[in-house]
């Protein structure tokens, strides 16, 4: 989950991560190696696992942001503060 601060004009997010609530499980996945390599380069990660974990974090953060913006009813704007 991301930390978010909202007022009438702006939404601020920070890259703070909370510990995962679920336990790690061993999974076998068939992935496109080219996509994984490109994602690793973009995310600046070192391992396949780190790349997949980071990509999942980004998807979950985006979903949380979308949920908060929908709840704000169009009365908020986004300003990128961290990257």
N, C-alpha and C positions, 0 to 999 in steps of 0.2 A: 504494500500500500504506500502511496506517496503522501507526504505532508502537503497540505494545501491551505492557503490563506485567501479569503475572498472578501472583497468589498463591492460596492455597486459598480465600480469601474474596472477592476482588475482581479485576476486570479493568479496567485503566485504558488509555484510548486517547488519543492526541494527534493533532491534525490535520496532522502532518508529511507532506509529499508527497515522493515520490521522483520523479526525472525519468522520463518515459514511455520505455519500452524500444522501442516501435514508432515508426515515422515517421508524420508527419501525411499524410493522403491527402485529396484533393479528393472530396467526396461530394455527391450531389444527393439530398435527402430531401423527401418530402411530409409535413409535420407539421401538426397541428391548431394554428392560430395562437392560439386561446383558451387551450389547455393551455400553450403556450409562454409566453404573456403571464403566466399565473398562476404558472408555475414561475419566471419571471424575478423576479416580485414576491416570492415566497417565498425565493428564493435570493439576492435583492438583487444581481443581476447586471445588466450594462448592455447586452450584446449577445446575439443568438440563439446564436452560437457559444459564448460564455462560459457561457450557461445550459445548453446541451447537455453541454458538457465537465464542468461542475460536477455535473450530474445523473448522468452516467456515473461520476464519482469516488465519489459517494454510494453508488451501486449496488455498485461494486467493493469499497468499504470495508465495506458491510454483508455482502457475501458472505464476505470475509476474516474478519470478526468471527464469523459463523455457523460457519465452518470451525473456528476456534480454540475456540469454545465446544463444538462437537461433540467435538473432540479432548479437551477437558477432562472430558468425560463427566458433565456436570451438577454438577461440584464447584466451579463458579465463579459469581459474580454480576456483574451489570453496574451500574456507577455512572457516570452521565454527569458528566464533569469539564469538558469544553469544549463550547462551541456558539457 
